């Protein structure tokens, strides 16, 4: 665990490393604690005709490219990191002409690890109209809509038999809509960013998956993707919202111990953009069955 230091965030630029899985394996044996931009085609997502034939296609995109990963170790969850974490707030303000997506997953460990991934959109780049229309609705329609659309995809090509067996017993590697009844999410919208905070501790199954993967994380190469689910023909084909590849990540070694000078006061962080609560309450018995994509 690192002590407090001057926290720097990567600057937007053409530094992403696009590789296929086969190409990557040739030169990654000694790589650790590295985050990259994977080739989007490692994921399969809904194609244009999915509603009639259930056909998935190799993903395109992403709309937002991976920029940085930071891990903050604290005694509690950090909500609305774009406002609470001083260095991130200043970073976003210094790039007011850019658009960012921030995904903060809060792991129920001791201390709690707030794992923050930040993605950015290239200047002047817009995607297909169906994505742009859906993304605009996603930002403006409120939390109930968002919780039914944000989908998580994961691939672990070098997972051991133990990891595959355990994750399979917990629901497998099928895409899952994180906020559809089993994970508490909070959504925040700023002038140049959208942030979602995902509380892993609110689901027994999510805690179980974390418990299986985290001890093996330093050995694994994990590809993660995020998609806004297309549920109507006008919203298809899907494209990736964002994706990242973590190479043998040791979250504890990356963790920055939170001290008072790192955070802004809680009252400086805005309230969630929409106070709509999910209709289903959270419990330790929640499962993935209703949230899995076919």
C-alpha positions, -999 to +999 in steps of 0.1 A: +000+000+000+014+034-010+014+063+013-001+096+002+019+113-026+013+137-054-013+119-075-009+123-113-035+113-138-025+103-174-030+129-200-053+122-230-032+111-260-024+084-285-008+060-261-033+031-262-019-003-271-042-022-294-034-059-296-051-092-303-049-119-277-025-140-298-002-111-305-002-101-268+008-135-255+041-133-274+055-105-254+037-103-221+054-129-199+072-104-177+045-077-178+028-068-144+006-040-131-001-029-167-033-016-182-039-015-219-065-010-246-074-044-260-087-051-295-125-047-292-131-078-312-122-100-281-159-092-271-190-104-288-220-080-286-255-077-301-255-072-339-280-053-360-304-083-363-300-096-328-337-091-319-348-116-346-319-140-348-300-136-314-268-132-334-238-116-317-209-101-336-173-090-328-174-057-310-164-024-326-155+008-309-149+016-281-165+050-279-142+059-250-106+048-248-089+037-217-068+064-200-059+055-164-064+032-134-061+044-098-068+025-066-076+043-034-076+024+000-100+039+025-122+031+055-153+037+035-166+038-001-157+070-020-188+082-039-186+107-067-149+104-071-149+131-098-157+156-070-144+140-039-108+132-050-090+165-053-066+154-080-093+139-102-115+170-099-086+192-109-077+169-138-112+170-152-114+208-148-081+211-167-096+192-196-129+208-199-129+204-236-128+166-233-155+140-224-148+112-198-164+081-185-154+071-149-161+037-135-155+033-097-158-002-083-158-004-045-144-037-032-155-048+003-121-055+017-101-042+046-094-015+038-120-009+012-104-006-023-120+020-046-108+009-081-112+037-105-109+034-143-111+065-164-118+066-201-118+095-226-134+102-260-110+113-287-115+149-298-140+154-325-148+117-328-185+107-328-198+072-333-228+058-352-260+077-346-277+048-328-250+048-301-249+086-297-287+087-293-287+059-267-258+075-248-275+108-247-307+091-233-285+072-208-270+104-195-304+123-192-331+098-184-322+090-148-309+061-127-337+036-134-330+037-171-292+035-165-294+006-142-312-014-169-287-006-196-251-007-184-237-041-192-204-056-180-184-081-201-153-100-190-128-124-205-100-142-187-083-163-214-055-175-190-078-183-161-068-215-142-092-244-139-099-234-104-109-199-114-130-211-144-148-237-122-155-213-094-167-184-116-188-209-136-205-221-104-213-184-096-229-177-130-201-179-155-186-152-178-218-142-196-225-105-200-244-090-170-264-058-165-248-047-132-276-026-118-305-050-127-314-059-092-282-072-076-256-045-074-261-010-059-250+017-083-248+055-080-247+077-111-232+111-114-231+135-143-208+165-147-202+191-174-176+168-191-180+134-174-203+106-165-195+085-134-209+052-121-200+039-087-206+002-082-207-013-047-195-049-050-204-055-014-241-054-021-242-088-038-233-122-024-224-135-058-203-105-067-185-108-035-179-145-043-165-138-077-142-111-062-131-136-036-121-161-062-104-138-087-086-113-064-061-138-048-053-149-084-052-114-099-014-111-100-014-141-124-043-132-146-049-112-178-084-098-176-103-081-204-132-060-193-158-042-215-188-020-208-218-017-232-251+001-232-275-026-240-295-022-272-331-033-266-347-019-297-338-021-334-330+016-335-303+010-308-285-018-327-259-028-334-243-022-301-208-008-298-185-008-268-188+021-245-153+013-231-129-015-225-095-022-208-071-051-203-055-056-169-022-075-169-013-092-136-027-064-115-018-063-078-045-040-065-030-038-030+004-026-043-013+000-065-035+012-036-029+048-024-038+051+013-064+079+016-054+108+039-075+139+046-056+160+020-066+136-008-103+142-005-127+171-007-154+172+020-184+150+014-207+181+011-186+192-019-197+162-039-230+166-056-259+144-049-267+115-074-281+129-106-314+110-100-327+098-067-349+071-082-344+039-062-345+005-078-377-013-072-360-044-058-341-042-025-306-056-022-298-086-001-271-112+003-292-137-017-293-117-049-282-136-080-273-130-116-300-150-133-323-121-144-294-098-153-275-121-176-275-115-214-284-144-236 
